[in-house]
Amino acid sequence: MPEDTTTEELREMKEKVNLTYKRVREKKERESKRITYLIIILIVSIILSVIFAARDISESEPAVYRYIPNIFGILLLISIFGIMYYSV
């Protein structure tokens, strides 16, 4: 009978290790997806901030258009810090 308990204990330990391995793998997959999304946001925000910064804003356009490059610059900074956070 003691052999059965050790076999069961080994089986339980193996299940715990498998669950832990699965959790670690899922966490790495989620982090890699986050980094991918942040890189996409980084590229899009660079492109849009350059486009909007290069536009000549006339007096007839609303003042909000002057702040659009700043908004994309903030997105750029957020994505850079996010990439640094999740890549470490």
C-alpha positions as CSV (number, residue, x, y, z in Angstrom):
1,M,0.0,0.0,0.0
2,P,2.7,2.6,0.6
3,E,3.8,2.2,-3.0
4,D,0.4,3.4,-4.1
5,T,0.6,6.6,-2.1
6,T,4.1,7.4,-3.4
7,T,2.8,6.8,-7.0
8,E,-0.2,9.1,-6.3
9,E,2.1,11.7,-4.8
10,L,4.4,11.5,-7.8
11,R,1.4,11.9,-10.1
12,E,0.2,14.9,-8.2
13,M,3.6,16.5,-8.3
14,K,3.8,15.9,-12.0
15,E,0.4,17.5,-12.5
16,K,1.5,20.6,-10.5
17,V,4.7,20.9,-12.6
18,N,2.7,20.6,-15.8
19,L,0.3,23.3,-14.6
20,T,3.2,25.6,-13.6
21,Y,4.8,25.0,-17.0
22,K,1.6,25.8,-18.8
23,R,1.1,29.0,-16.8
24,V,4.6,30.2,-17.5
25,R,4.2,29.4,-21.2
26,E,0.9,31.3,-21.4
27,K,2.4,34.3,-19.6
28,K,5.3,34.4,-22.1
29,E,2.8,34.3,-25.0
30,R,0.7,37.1,-23.5
31,E,3.8,39.2,-23.0
32,S,5.0,38.6,-26.5
33,K,1.6,39.6,-27.9
34,R,1.7,42.8,-25.8
35,I,5.2,43.7,-27.1
36,T,3.9,43.1,-30.7
37,Y,0.9,45.4,-30.1
38,L,3.2,48.0,-28.6
39,I,5.5,47.9,-31.5
40,I,2.6,48.3,-33.9
41,I,1.4,51.3,-31.9
42,L,4.9,52.7,-31.9
43,I,5.2,52.5,-35.7
44,V,1.8,53.9,-36.4
45,S,2.3,56.8,-33.9
46,I,5.6,57.7,-35.5
47,I,4.1,57.7,-39.0
48,L,1.0,59.7,-37.9
49,S,3.0,62.2,-35.8
50,V,5.3,62.9,-38.7
51,I,2.4,63.3,-41.1
52,F,0.5,65.7,-38.8
53,A,3.6,67.6,-37.8
54,A,4.5,68.2,-41.5
55,R,1.1,69.6,-42.3
56,D,0.8,73.4,-42.6
57,I,-2.0,74.3,-40.2
58,S,-3.9,77.4,-41.4
59,E,-5.8,79.8,-39.2
60,S,-9.1,78.6,-40.4
61,E,-8.6,75.1,-39.0
62,P,-9.6,74.4,-35.4
63,A,-6.9,74.7,-32.8
64,V,-7.2,71.0,-31.9
65,Y,-5.2,70.1,-35.0
66,R,-2.2,71.7,-33.4
67,Y,-2.3,69.2,-30.6
68,I,-2.6,66.1,-32.7
69,P,1.2,65.6,-33.1
70,N,1.5,65.9,-29.3
71,I,-1.1,63.2,-28.8
72,F,0.8,60.8,-31.1
73,G,4.1,61.8,-29.3
74,I,2.5,60.7,-26.0
75,L,1.4,57.4,-27.6
76,L,4.9,57.0,-28.8
77,L,6.4,57.5,-25.3
78,I,3.8,55.1,-23.8
79,S,4.6,52.4,-26.3
80,I,8.4,52.8,-25.8
81,F,8.1,52.5,-22.0
82,G,5.7,49.6,-22.4
83,I,8.1,47.8,-24.7
84,M,10.9,48.4,-22.2
85,Y,8.7,47.2,-19.3
86,Y,7.6,44.0,-20.9
87,S,10.9,43.1,-22.6
88,V,12.8,42.9,-19.2
